[in-house]
Amino acid sequence: MTTAGPYAPALIAQICREIEELGEEHFAQMAVSPESVRGAQQAAHGLIERYGRGPVQAAAQVLEAQLNSKTP
């Protein structure tokens, strides 16, 4: 896993799992609609309320780095 800054790796891993689950839940139909985007935004705000902005941003950066490393 890529660096998670000053946050515990287990916390970042948990947030990453939750972000991935939210993505599957809100975008599973492969058609992005205003409702699915709104739902994903609300879910993201819930993660920030639960864990704080810093850890959620760190988890998002980890996921972005993983995606970029898989992209040719």
N, C-alpha and C positions, 0 to 999 in steps of 0.2 A: 504494500500500500504506500502511496505517496505521502509525503510529510503532512501532518495534520496540525502543524504549529504547536502551540502550547497545550493542546487538548489531549486528553487520554485517548489512545488508539481505540480502546473498546467503545468509548462514547461515539467517536467518529464512525466506527464500523456500524454501530446501531443506527445512527442517523442515516448513513448511506443505505442501509437495508430499508429503512422507512421511506426514503426518497424513491428508491427503486420500486417499492410496492405501490406508492402513490402514483408513480408514472404508469405502471401497469394498469392500475384501477381507472385512472382518468383518461388514458389515451389508448386503451385496449382496442377500441373500435377502429383505430387507424384513421379516423376522420376527426380532425380537430374542429371542435365547435366552440362557440362562445361559452356555452354551459360547461364544457369540459375544462376549458382554460380557467374559467371562474372557479370551478371546483378545485383545480390544482393550486390556484393562488390562495384560496382559503385554507387548503391543507398545508401549504408552505407557511402561511402565517401561524397556523397551529403549531408547527414544528418550532418556529422561532419563539413563540410564547413558552413552549415547554422547555426548550434547550438553550435559548439565547441566540442572538444573531451570529456571534462569532463562531460557535461550533457548527451551526448550520451552513454558514459560508465556507468553513473549512471542509466540511463533508462534500459540499457541492464542487469545490475545487478538486478534491480527490477523485470524484466521479468524472469530472471533466478531463482530468489527466488520464484516467483509465480509458475513456472514450478516444481521446486523441492518440493514445499509444496503439489503439486497435485500428485506427483509420489509416489506410494506405497513403 
